[in-house]
Amino acid sequence: MLAELGIDTYTFVLLLLALFMALSFEFVNGFHDTANAVATVIYTHALKPYQAVIWSGTWNLIGVLVSTGAVAFGIIALLPVELVLNVGSGAGFAMVFALLLSAIIWNVGTWYLGLPASSSHTLIGSIVGVGLMNSYLSPDSAFGDGVNWGKVADTGKALLFSPIIGFVLAALVLMLMKALVKMPALFESPKGDTPPPWPVRALLVLTCTGVSFAHGSNDGQKGMGLIMLILIGIAPVAFALDLGAGADTLQRIEASASSIQATLAPAGSALPDEDAARKSLTQFLKKKQADAGTVPALAQINSDLIASLQGLKSLADVQPDKRRDLRMQLYLVTETLNSLAKAGKLPAGLDSSAVGKYTGDLKKTTTFIPAWVKVAVAIALGLGTMIGWKRIVVTVGEKIGKAHLTYGQGASAELVAFATIEAADMLGLPVSTTHILSSGIAGTMVANKSGVQGDTIRNVLLAWVLTLPVCVLLGAGTFAAGLFVVFRVLGMH
């Protein structure tokens, strides 16, 4: 097995440790986000706790299995480009472990206090912290270089506006429900351990199913993205490329690459050598500032890509020791063309739709997620929910509003959470199930004129506000400590 992975025993142990930490992150994520998915059905006694957890876990698994991977690789796009390109280096290892350790520390702490904090905010804060520390320690970088601020801004907007959407829409849905549904039992609070009437019970189970599915298809992808980063860095022979990509895909890529190459480098153009081209494109992707050398560098790497693919019938035919280099070529060409297109700076003569099809085909060869990774993440989420659901369920059911949660409020908040998460998933944006559902519950309390508990809302908001800055500091600190261990203690480079 080690020969197939192209690693030795020491590296295999390192791989297992990294995968264990990544799955631990998803396990802790189950404390927070998945627990929110089962909060209403458990609190309202629509399902017994073990039934709710198994049911939610099943739909999380289905959500993970059918996910596109867009969110997973959207998370990777937030990372410093030089660390993504060299994730198998000592600095790359330090990055991965720093992200996981800082995210786990904050998630466990807020779960212990029963606060529904966001695993999405936690992970993104850690990524920004790693990027800032990486730029601070790099002699040729200004502070903040390498952090994908455009992607961070897009993600930040999604995380900021989704709770507001959850609050407003959940309140509106509850008011609409009251106007249209003439069933008094729907708007009552649970009585003892008695389950609700079967129509209400069916509605709550349905909305729990939707949130669980949406959570798996969005939040589950964050862990998948980290696991793929680990696999690509530590075992590139097996995971740097989608070895199942066949001749049809490669033929399309070769045809598009040759057509685009003719525009990038007309006959007689002077091109830099490969090392200089890689450095030029890496700097462009860090700073998003094109210069006179950007297009010639792109032409050189695109030419290398054409040569690497020539005569291949499948990516499995690529020599094992060449797979990491081929992945780097694919990544640099894809990201550079996409960045130039987004900035409206494609070279004259290049058709944006043709470029889009080309980069789309290139991405398919690198942005893949094996089925076993999806299953492992889903199991970790389910196990975390089974062990840690109770603290979050009590907070959601009893501590947000001054009155206990009614059946209709729970259904309204979960319906809105499902719709919001699914919309974000289609756009490839990571959002927080925790924030959307908690704010939705608060919105229904206001719409129901039940009022909210000031102490709980203050504590939850404090956790939300502190998550990003604290995790930035945690990510930066653990990355710096990781670099010291990797370079000074383990002697890696």
TANOR-V473472 format. One record per pair of residues at least 12 apart in sequence whose ideal C-beta (glycine too) atoms are under 6 Angstrom apart, sorted by the first residue. I is the first residue (numbers start at 0). J is the second residue. If there is no record, write none. Layout:
I/J
I/J
This chain:
4/234
4/237
5/236
5/319
6/234
14/233
17/95
17/229
20/99
21/99
21/222
21/225
21/226
22/379
23/103
24/99
24/102
24/103
24/222
25/222
25/376
25/379
25/380
26/379
26/382
26/383
27/103
27/106
27/107
28/118
29/380
29/383
29/384
30/110
30/383
30/387
31/110
31/118
31/433
32/118
32/214
32/218
32/432
32/433
33/380
33/384
34/384
34/388
34/391
35/432
35/433
35/436
36/55
36/210
36/211
36/214
37/51
37/55
37/388
38/392
38/395
39/203
39/409
39/413
40/203
40/207
41/392
42/392
42/396
42/404
43/189
43/195
43/203
43/406
43/409
44/189
44/192
44/194
45/195
45/200
45/203
45/204
52/384
52/385
55/211
56/381
58/208
58/211
58/212
59/211
59/215
59/377
59/380
60/377
62/212
62/215
62/216
63/215
63/219
63/373
63/376
63/377
64/373
66/216
66/220
68/366
68/368
69/427
70/217
70/220
70/427
70/429
71/220
71/223
71/224
72/366
73/427
74/221
74/224
75/224
75/228
76/147
76/150
77/126
77/147
77/150
78/126
79/130
79/133
79/145
80/284
80/285
81/281
82/94
84/327
86/228
86/232
87/232
89/485
89/486
89/491
89/492
91/232
92/485
93/478
93/481
93/482
93/485
94/129
95/229
96/481
97/129
97/474
97/477
97/478
97/481
98/125
100/477
101/125
101/470
101/473
101/474
101/477
102/121
102/122
102/125
105/121
105/470
106/118
106/121
109/462
110/387
113/390
113/394
114/458
114/459
114/462
115/391
115/433
115/437
116/462
116/466
117/431
117/433
117/434
119/429
119/431
120/466
120/467
121/466
121/470
122/221
123/154
124/467
124/470
124/471
125/470
125/474
127/471
128/471
128/474
128/475
129/474
129/478
130/145
130/146
131/475
132/475
132/478
132/479
133/145
144/285
145/285
157/423
157/428
157/430
161/419
161/430
161/435
162/434
162/438
164/419
165/415
165/435
165/438
165/439
166/438
166/442
168/415
169/411
169/412
169/415
169/439
169/442
169/443
170/442
170/445
170/446
172/411
172/415
173/411
173/443
173/446
174/446
176/407
184/196
184/199
185/199
185/406
185/407
186/405
186/407
187/405
188/403
188/405
195/406
199/406
202/410
203/410
206/410
206/413
206/414
209/417
210/413
210/416
210/417
213/417
213/420
213/421
214/432
216/424
217/420
217/424
218/432
219/376
222/376
223/368
223/372
223/376
226/372
235/322
235/323
236/319
236/322
239/322
239/323
239/326
240/314
240/322
240/326
240/364
241/364
241/367
242/314
242/315
244/314
244/364
245/313
246/312
249/308
249/311
251/360
252/360
253/308
255/357
256/301
256/305
260/301
262/348
262/349
263/297
263/298
264/298
270/295
270/298
270/299
271/295
271/296
271/299
273/303
276/296
276/299
276/300
279/292
279/296
280/296
280/331
280/335
284/334
289/344
294/346
297/335
300/328
300/331
300/332
301/332
303/328
304/328
304/332
307/325
326/365
329/361
329/364
329/365
333/358
333/361
333/362
336/354
336/358
337/358
340/354
395/440
398/452
398/455
399/440
399/441
399/455
400/444
400/449
400/451
401/449
401/450
401/452
402/449
408/443
411/443
412/436
412/439
412/440
412/443
415/439
416/435
416/436
416/439
419/435
